[in-house]
């Protein structure tokens, strides 16, 4: 057995599951099947106890432990695929054999184990910010009227409320908030921020006379947004809403600890009809994706909420291009508790 092995708990189908995985996923193989040498309280002689196997080169041990524990999204296999044909083959094999589709492009097999069947091209795309797309879109977005921006924000609120339970489930699963709290407070505060932005935009004065001068407030350009894990939708809506209201385009990098709600939020904006390139989502950690975003010459402003350590790096990274930096450095600890509620 390998020094480090993934142990997967099954009720009684460890061998069946292992044979399915190894016959479906490339670079996988069956190993030893260990059986009970004699009868025992929950089984009999010859019953399968554990199964050794590899999935995509990862050493695994299937354990028949009974119905005590269930799989959930806290653990998943991510399989990188080279083309659409391979993606479709693996997805259809898992979903078509008693599995089901899950949120955000995930699926579950018949034993409840989560899978991410991810094209390599997609992985490259989400780890390579493209502020140039936002810069191109800014030329159009910056000249939209107040009425057009209000209409867009209203459509976003409508779609946001339709997906509220999806958002709450994602927030609960990725950062541990109980579902009622995730729905009422975490998701609810996001809706309130967007609605407040609509209210403000209706009467906001973009032009103001100062003596013989006229002060004109114009959209700054492409805004890089970095948000934390602990109140993800609060921070996302606090940054995205004003940027849209002002006529800016943006690139959002959510916390790598809590990316799922941001993916659903991106789907909401797409469903609401946000023009291509106006809102862009990239995933990844701060030292790579976040720093790249802060350094990029096409990004005109950074809005950051997170740790003081990361905030210092964002400020330093943006200094060479003399971009505006808006900081909210905070300190927190990450504690995840079991979810005991349902929506």
C-alpha positions in Angstrom: 0.0 0.0 0.0 1.2 3.5 -0.8 2.3 5.7 2.1 -0.5 8.2 1.5 -3.9 6.7 0.4 -7.4 8.1 0.0 -9.8 6.0 2.1 -13.4 6.0 0.8 -16.2 4.7 3.0 -18.9 2.6 1.5 -21.9 0.7 3.0 -21.1 -2.6 1.3 -20.3 -1.9 -2.3 -16.6 -1.0 -2.2 -15.6 -3.7 -4.7 -18.4 -2.9 -7.1 -17.5 0.8 -6.9 -13.8 0.2 -7.3 -14.4 -1.9 -10.4 -16.6 0.8 -11.9 -14.1 3.5 -11.3 -11.1 1.5 -12.6 -13.0 0.5 -15.8 -14.2 4.1 -16.4 -11.3 6.5 -15.5 -8.0 6.3 -17.4 -4.8 5.4 -15.6 -6.8 3.4 -13.0 -6.3 -0.1 -11.8 -7.7 -2.7 -9.3 -5.5 -4.0 -6.5 -5.9 -6.4 -3.7 -9.4 -7.4 -2.4 -9.3 -8.2 1.3 -12.1 -10.5 2.7 -13.2 -11.4 6.2 -11.4 -14.6 7.3 -14.3 -15.6 9.5 -17.8 -14.6 10.5 -18.1 -11.3 12.4 -20.9 -9.3 14.1 -22.0 -7.4 10.9 -21.0 -10.0 8.3 -19.8 -13.4 7.4 -16.7 -15.2 6.2 -15.7 -14.1 2.7 -17.4 -10.7 2.8 -15.3 -7.9 1.2 -13.7 -5.7 3.9 -11.4 -3.4 1.9 -10.4 -3.0 -1.7 -7.1 -1.4 -3.0 -7.3 0.5 -6.3 -6.1 3.6 -8.0 -8.1 6.3 -9.7 -6.3 8.4 -12.3 -3.0 7.4 -10.6 -4.3 8.2 -7.1 -4.0 5.3 -4.5 -7.4 4.6 -2.9 -8.8 2.2 -0.4 -12.4 1.3 -0.4 -13.7 0.4 3.0 -17.0 -1.4 3.6 -17.9 0.2 6.9 -21.7 0.1 6.8 -24.3 2.8 6.5 -22.9 5.1 9.2 -21.2 7.8 6.9 -22.3 9.3 3.6 -20.2 11.0 0.9 -20.6 14.7 0.4 -19.1 17.6 -1.6 -16.4 18.1 1.0 -14.4 15.6 -1.0 -14.4 15.1 -4.8 -12.3 13.6 -7.6 -11.3 16.1 -10.2 -10.4 14.5 -13.5 -8.8 16.7 -16.2 -9.9 15.8 -19.7 -8.2 16.6 -23.0 -11.2 17.1 -25.3 -15.0 17.2 -25.3 -15.3 13.6 -26.3 -13.5 12.4 -23.2 -15.5 14.9 -21.0 -18.8 13.5 -22.4 -17.7 9.9 -22.0 -16.8 10.2 -18.3 -19.8 12.4 -17.5 -22.2 10.1 -19.2 -20.7 7.0 -17.6 -21.0 8.5 -14.1 -24.5 10.1 -14.5 -25.8 7.3 -16.7 -25.0 4.5 -14.2 -27.2 5.6 -11.3 -25.5 8.9 -10.7 -26.9 12.4 -11.0 -26.0 15.9 -12.0 -25.0 18.3 -9.2 -24.4 22.1 -8.9 -21.7 24.1 -10.7 -20.8 21.4 -13.3 -20.2 18.6 -10.7 -21.9 15.2 -10.8 -22.3 12.4 -8.3 -22.0 8.7 -8.9 -24.5 6.1 -7.6 -22.6 5.9 -4.3 -22.8 9.6 -3.6 -19.2 10.4 -4.4 -18.7 13.8 -6.1 -16.8 14.2 -9.4 -15.5 17.2 -11.3 -15.0 16.3 -14.9 -13.0 19.3 -16.0 -11.5 20.1 -19.5 -7.9 21.2 -19.3 -8.8 24.2 -21.5 -11.3 25.3 -18.8 -8.7 25.0 -16.0 -6.3 27.1 -18.1 -9.0 29.7 -18.7 -10.0 30.2 -15.1 -6.4 30.5 -13.9 -5.5 33.0 -16.6 -7.2 36.4 -15.9 -8.1 38.3 -19.1 -8.6 41.9 -18.2 -8.2 42.7 -21.9 -11.7 41.3 -22.4 -13.1 43.7 -19.7 -11.1 46.6 -21.2 -12.7 46.0 -24.6 -16.2 45.8 -23.0 -15.6 49.0 -21.1 -15.7 51.1 -24.3 -19.4 50.1 -24.6 -20.4 49.8 -20.9 -19.0 53.2 -19.9 -21.4 55.0 -22.2 -24.6 53.2 -21.2 -27.4 55.3 -19.8 -28.7 55.4 -16.2 -31.9 53.8 -17.4 -30.0 50.9 -19.0 -27.9 50.3 -15.9 -31.0 50.4 -13.7 -32.8 47.9 -16.0 -29.8 45.6 -15.8 -29.6 45.7 -12.0 -33.3 45.0 -11.7 -32.9 41.9 -13.9 -29.9 40.8 -11.8 -32.0 41.1 -8.6 -34.8 39.0 -10.2 -32.4 36.2 -11.2 -30.6 36.4 -7.9 -33.8 35.8 -6.0 -34.7 32.8 -8.3 -31.4 31.2 -7.5 -31.4 32.0 -3.7 -31.6 28.4 -2.6 -28.8 27.4 -4.9 -26.7 30.2 -3.5 -27.5 29.2 0.1 -26.6 25.6 -0.5 -23.3 26.6 -2.0 -22.5 28.9 0.9 -23.4 26.3 3.4 -21.4 23.6 1.8 -18.2 25.6 1.2 -17.9 27.8 4.4 -20.1 26.0 6.9 -23.0 28.4 7.5 -26.2 26.6 8.7 -28.7 26.6 5.8 -31.3 29.0 7.4 -28.5 31.5 8.2 -27.0 31.1 4.7 -30.4 31.7 3.1 -31.7 34.5 5.3 -28.5 36.4 6.1 -25.7 35.4 3.7 -27.8 35.4 0.5 -30.3 37.9 1.9 -27.8 40.6 2.5 -26.6 40.3 -1.1 -30.1 41.0 -2.4 -30.4 44.0 -0.1 -27.1 45.4 -1.4 -28.2 45.1 -5.0 -31.6 46.6 -4.2 -30.0 49.5 -2.4 -27.7 50.1 -5.3 -30.8 50.4 -7.6 -32.3 53.0 -5.1 -29.0 55.0 -5.0 -28.5 55.0 -8.8 -32.0 56.4 -9.4 -31.0 59.8 -8.0 -27.2 59.7 -7.9 -25.7 62.9 -9.3 -22.9 62.1 -11.7 -22.4 65.8 -12.4 -22.2 68.5 -9.8 -21.5 72.3 -10.1 -18.7 73.6 -8.0 -18.6 77.4 -8.4 -17.7 78.0 -12.0 -16.6 74.4 -12.5 -18.4 71.2 -13.2 -17.3 68.0 -11.5 -18.1 64.9 -13.5 -17.9 61.5 -12.0 -16.9 59.0 -14.7 -16.4 55.2 -14.6 -12.8 54.5 -13.7 -12.4 51.6 -16.1 -11.6 47.9 -15.4 -11.9 47.0 -11.7 -10.3 44.0 -10.2 -12.3 42.6 -7.3 -10.9 40.2 -4.6 -13.4 38.9 -2.0 -13.0 36.7 1.1 -14.7 33.4 2.1 -16.5 34.4 5.3 -19.2 36.7 3.9 -18.8 35.9 0.2 -22.0 37.2 -1.3 -22.0 40.3 0.9 -18.6 41.3 -0.5 -19.3 40.2 -4.1 -22.6 42.3 -4.3 -21.0 45.2 -2.5 -18.3 45.3 -5.2 -20.1 44.2 -8.4 -23.3 46.3 -7.8 -21.5 49.7 -7.6 -19.2 48.8 -10.5 -22.2 48.0 -12.7 -24.0 51.1 -11.6 -21.0 53.3 -12.4 -20.5 51.8 -15.8 -17.3 49.9 -15.1 -16.3 46.5 -16.2 -14.7 44.0 -13.8 -12.8 40.9 -13.1 -13.8 39.1 -9.9 -11.5 36.7 -8.0 -13.4 35.1 -5.1 -11.7 33.2 -2.3 -10.3 29.9 -3.4 -11.8 28.5 -0.2 -15.4 29.5 -1.2 -15.6 29.7 -5.1 -19.0 28.0 -5.7 -21.3 30.8 -4.8 -19.3 33.1 -7.1 -19.8 30.6 -10.0 -23.5 30.6 -9.4 -23.4 34.4 -9.2 -21.7 34.5 -12.6 -24.5 32.3 -13.9 -27.1 34.8 -12.5 -25.4 37.7 -14.3 -25.3 35.7 -17.5 -29.0 34.8 -17.2 -29.8 38.5 -16.5 -28.2 39.5 -19.8 -25.0 41.2 -18.6 -23.1 41.9 -21.8 -20.1 39.8 -22.7 -16.9 41.0 -21.1 -18.6 43.3 -18.6 -18.3 40.8 -15.8 -15.5 38.2 -15.7 -14.8 35.5 -13.2 -11.4 33.9 -12.5 -10.7 31.4 -9.8 -7.4 30.6 -8.1 -5.3 31.6 -5.1 -4.0 35.0 -4.2 -0.2 34.6 -4.8 -0.8 33.6 -8.4 -4.2 34.8 -9.8 -4.7 37.6 -7.3 -1.2 39.0 -7.8 -1.5 38.7 -11.6 -4.8 40.7 -11.5 -3.3 43.4 -9.3 -0.2 43.7 -11.5 -2.1 43.8 -14.9 -1.7 47.1 -16.7 -5.3 46.9 -18.1 -6.8 46.9 -14.6 -7.4 50.5 -13.5 -8.5 49.9 -9.9 -8.4 47.1 -7.3 -11.0 46.6 -4.6 -9.8 44.1 -2.0 -11.2 42.6 1.1 -9.2 39.9 2.9 -6.2 39.4 5.2 -3.7 42.2 6.0 -0.9 40.1 4.6 -2.7 39.7 1.3 -3.7 43.4 1.2 -0.1 44.5 1.5 0.8 42.3 -1.5 -2.1 43.7 -3.6 -0.9 47.3 -2.8 2.6 46.4 -3.8 1.6 44.6 -6.9 -0.6 47.5 -8.1 2.0 50.2 -7.4 4.0 49.9 -10.6 0.9 50.7 -12.7 -0.2 53.4 -10.2 -3.7 52.0 -10.1 -6.2 53.1 -7.4 -6.3 50.5 -4.6 -9.3 50.3 -2.2 -8.5 48.1 0.8 -10.5 46.4 3.6 -7.9 44.3 5.4 -9.3 42.1 8.1 -8.3 39.2 10.4 -10.3 36.1 10.8 -10.1 32.4 11.5 -11.8 29.6 9.5 -14.0 27.3 11.5 -16.4 24.9 9.7 -19.2 23.2 11.7 -21.5 20.4 10.5 -24.7 21.4 8.6 -27.8 20.2 10.5 -30.5 22.1 8.7 -32.2 21.8 5.2 -33.8 24.3 3.0 
